[in-house]
Amino acid sequence: MVPATLVAGWAGHSVEVLLKIYAKCLDGEEVRMRSRIEDALGWTPDKPDRDGESDRA
């Protein structure tokens, strides 16, 4: 993860302005990035059983 202070500097903004302007772009990124990593590794998450719990111990 790149620190917000560094990205703000690259964009020529303060961290406050960076987060106000770009927060909507960041929403949901973690899920998308995890999915890309899982795809690259060929990993698929365990499917939950009937009670919604993972089969992993």
Backbone as CSV, one residue per row, in Angstrom:
resi,resn,N_x,N_y,N_z,CA_x,CA_y,CA_z,C_x,C_y,C_z
1,MET,0.841,-1.169,0.000,0.000,0.000,0.000,0.897,1.246,0.000
2,VAL,0.520,2.211,-0.764,1.275,3.463,-0.854,0.686,4.447,0.149
3,PRO,1.531,5.080,0.964,1.021,6.041,1.947,0.283,7.212,1.288
4,ALA,-0.801,7.632,1.921,-1.607,8.741,1.393,-0.785,10.018,1.262
5,THR,0.149,10.224,2.174,0.978,11.433,2.100,1.807,11.456,0.823
6,LEU,2.300,10.298,0.412,3.101,10.219,-0.809,2.236,10.459,-2.049
7,VAL,1.078,9.820,-2.094,0.167,10.000,-3.232,-0.302,11.445,-3.321
8,ALA,-0.612,12.040,-2.180,-1.035,13.443,-2.163,0.059,14.334,-2.739
9,GLY,1.278,14.075,-2.372,2.405,14.848,-2.910,2.524,14.697,-4.414
10,TRP,2.371,13.466,-4.908,2.433,13.225,-6.355,1.333,13.983,-7.075
11,ALA,0.154,14.043,-6.458,-1.000,14.694,-7.088,-0.998,16.204,-6.873
12,GLY,-0.117,16.679,-6.006,-0.081,18.117,-5.728,-1.200,18.562,-4.813
13,HIS,-1.692,17.650,-3.976,-2.785,17.942,-3.044,-2.340,17.682,-1.618
14,SER,-3.135,18.185,-0.679,-2.970,17.762,0.709,-3.654,16.413,0.847
15,VAL,-3.360,15.701,1.930,-4.022,14.418,2.168,-5.531,14.625,2.295
16,GLU,-5.941,15.694,2.964,-7.368,15.983,3.123,-8.062,16.106,1.764
17,VAL,-7.476,16.879,0.867,-8.065,17.072,-0.466,-8.024,15.755,-1.251
18,LEU,-6.922,15.045,-1.164,-6.803,13.764,-1.853,-7.931,12.827,-1.453
19,LEU,-8.182,12.703,-0.158,-9.213,11.780,0.314,-10.619,12.265,-0.039
20,LYS,-10.843,13.569,-0.026,-12.163,14.089,-0.417,-12.447,13.830,-1.884
21,ILE,-11.446,14.045,-2.722,-11.642,13.919,-4.169,-11.663,12.462,-4.611
22,TYR,-10.745,11.665,-4.066,-10.549,10.320,-4.592,-11.126,9.209,-3.725
23,ALA,-11.774,9.517,-2.621,-12.315,8.471,-1.743,-13.264,7.554,-2.496
24,LYS,-14.067,8.114,-3.377,-15.021,7.282,-4.129,-14.303,6.324,-5.069
25,CYS,-13.101,6.653,-5.480,-12.328,5.777,-6.351,-11.719,4.617,-5.576
26,LEU,-11.508,4.813,-4.288,-10.860,3.809,-3.462,-11.837,2.823,-2.861
27,ASP,-13.105,3.188,-2.783,-14.109,2.338,-2.170,-14.206,1.020,-2.929
28,GLY,-14.028,-0.085,-2.222,-14.116,-1.396,-2.839,-12.823,-1.901,-3.444
29,GLU,-11.776,-1.134,-3.389,-10.511,-1.545,-3.992,-9.926,-2.776,-3.317
30,GLU,-10.088,-2.908,-2.010,-9.502,-4.055,-1.321,-10.068,-5.358,-1.871
31,VAL,-11.366,-5.409,-2.052,-12.002,-6.621,-2.577,-11.484,-6.919,-3.982
32,ARG,-11.404,-5.905,-4.795,-10.939,-6.095,-6.176,-9.484,-6.548,-6.206
33,MET,-8.639,-5.943,-5.390,-7.223,-6.304,-5.361,-7.025,-7.724,-4.828
34,ARG,-7.769,-8.078,-3.777,-7.672,-9.447,-3.251,-8.080,-10.460,-4.316
35,SER,-9.117,-10.142,-5.056,-9.582,-11.025,-6.115,-8.519,-11.197,-7.189
36,ARG,-7.853,-10.123,-7.556,-6.798,-10.201,-8.569,-5.639,-11.059,-8.086
37,ILE,-5.279,-10.915,-6.814,-4.192,-11.715,-6.246,-4.593,-13.187,-6.207
38,GLU,-5.819,-13.461,-5.756,-6.308,-14.838,-5.706,-6.313,-15.461,-7.098
39,ASP,-6.751,-14.714,-8.097,-6.762,-15.214,-9.471,-5.341,-15.538,-9.942
40,ALA,-4.409,-14.642,-9.639,-3.021,-14.851,-10.065,-2.406,-16.080,-9.401
41,LEU,-2.805,-16.347,-8.164,-2.267,-17.494,-7.434,-3.056,-18.772,-7.694
42,GLY,-4.176,-18.647,-8.398,-5.014,-19.807,-8.668,-5.743,-20.302,-7.437
43,TRP,-5.967,-19.422,-6.480,-6.615,-19.781,-5.215,-8.087,-19.439,-5.270
44,THR,-8.921,-20.325,-4.769,-10.347,-20.034,-4.651,-10.742,-20.216,-3.197
45,PRO,-11.493,-19.277,-2.650,-11.891,-19.384,-1.246,-12.831,-20.563,-1.032
46,ASP,-12.792,-21.108,0.196,-13.729,-22.177,0.542,-15.143,-21.643,0.459
47,LYS,-16.035,-22.480,-0.005,-17.435,-22.086,-0.044,-18.042,-22.308,1.338
48,PRO,-18.864,-21.389,1.803,-19.488,-21.567,3.111,-20.461,-22.748,3.095
49,ASP,-20.601,-23.405,4.253,-21.569,-24.485,4.347,-22.955,-23.910,4.618
50,ARG,-23.896,-24.740,4.948,-25.281,-24.295,5.093,-25.485,-23.218,6.145
51,ASP,-24.696,-23.256,7.215,-24.887,-22.244,8.267,-24.035,-21.003,8.039
52,GLY,-23.431,-20.896,6.863,-22.671,-19.692,6.512,-21.241,-19.707,6.973
53,GLU,-20.803,-20.805,7.586,-19.425,-20.905,8.068,-18.557,-21.564,7.012
54,SER,-17.284,-21.163,6.997,-16.324,-21.779,6.087,-16.010,-23.183,6.593
55,ASP,-15.639,-24.064,5.683,-15.269,-25.427,6.064,-13.868,-25.492,6.660
56,ARG,-13.113,-24.387,6.536,-11.754,-24.370,7.091,-11.773,-24.441,8.602
57,ALA,-10.824,-25.162,9.157,-10.745,-25.267,10.625,-9.800,-24.243,11.168
